[in-house]
Amino acid sequence: MFEKSLIWLVVASGVALMIAHDMQRLAVHRVGVTRTGWLLVCAGLGPFAGVIYLFLRRTVWRELIESTWKFVGDEAHPLSMRRRRLIALRRAGLIGAPVFRRCLALLEAGYPPPKD
């Protein structure tokens, strides 16, 4: 019985650390709950907490991309200005590297498309 509890605790700790690392990479303070909250959720649910986190993360990812575009601007602003704004958000630590790379790729691809 002790071995199973120890394994559960080790797995829960690993999942909690991976969640905290991912939240740090995304530069967010909460994905449903805070990092401390995820530690408690992981202690109770173990590896199942990771599945819950992944579902919530998808929503947060979309919100991060949408809010970044609100700051960067649309096609009414020149591409160079939107690129500078995006870089400024990254340098200020307001967006994480994965969000920056995704938005930069979309920007280079011509996103957002012109409105008709």
N, C-alpha and C positions, 0 to 999 in steps of 0.2 A: 504494500500500500504506500509506503514512504517513497519508493522509487517512482511510482506513477505520479505522485504529487510533485516530486522534484522535476520530473520530465515536463509536467504541465507548467510549472513555474518557469522553467528554462525557455520553453516554447513561447509562453506568454510574454516573457521579457524580450525575447528576440523580435516578436511581432511589434511590441511597443516601441522598441528602438528603431525598427524599420519605418514605422509610422511617423515617429518624431523626425527622423532624417528626411523623409519625403516632405513633410510639412515645412521643414527648414529650406529644402531645395525650392519649394514653391513660393516661399516667403509669405506664408499664411500663419495666422495665430490660432485658427480654429477650423476644423473640418467636422462640423456637427458639434463637437466638444473640443476643449483645449487639449494640449499634450498631456497634462496631468490627468484629465478625464479619460484619455485613451489608455493611459497606464492602468487606471482602475478597471476600465472595460476589458482590457486584455487580461488582467488578473482573473476576472470572472469568466470570460468567454474563451480565453486562450486563442487558438488560431482562427476561430470563427469571427473574432473581432476584425481580423484582416479583411475578410469578405465584406463585412459591413462598411469598413473604411473605404474599400474600393468603390462601392456603390455611391457613397457620399462624395468621394473624391471626384468622380465624373461630373457631378453637378457643380462642385467648386471650380473645377477646371474651366467649364463653360462660362461661369460667372467671371473668372479672372480674365479670360480672353475678351469677353464683352466689355468689361470695365476698362481694360487696357485700350480698346478701340475708342472708347469715349474720351480718353485723355489724348490719344494720338491724333484723332480727327478723321475726317472722311476725305473724299476726293476733292472737296472744296479747298483743301490745303495742298500745297505742293508736296511732292513725294519726298524731297529733301527735308522739308520741315517735319513731316510725319516721322521720318527716319531719325532725325535729331531728337524728337520728343520721346520716341521709343528708347533710344539709347540713354537719354536722361533719366527715364523711369528705372532702367536697369542699374545705372550707376548710383542712383539714390537709394537703391535697395528696395524699391516699392514693388518690383516684380522679380520673380525668380528666373533663373537661367532657362528652365524648360519653357516657360511662358514667353520669355524674350525670343528664344529661337523660333518658336512656333509663329509668333506675331511677325517677326522679321521675314520668315519664309513666306507668309501670307502677303506681306507688304510687297515683297519682291515679285510675287506672282500677280500683283494687281488688285489685291483685296483692299478695301471693299470695292465691289464692282460699281460702276457709275449708275446713278439712279436715272430712270427714264422719265 
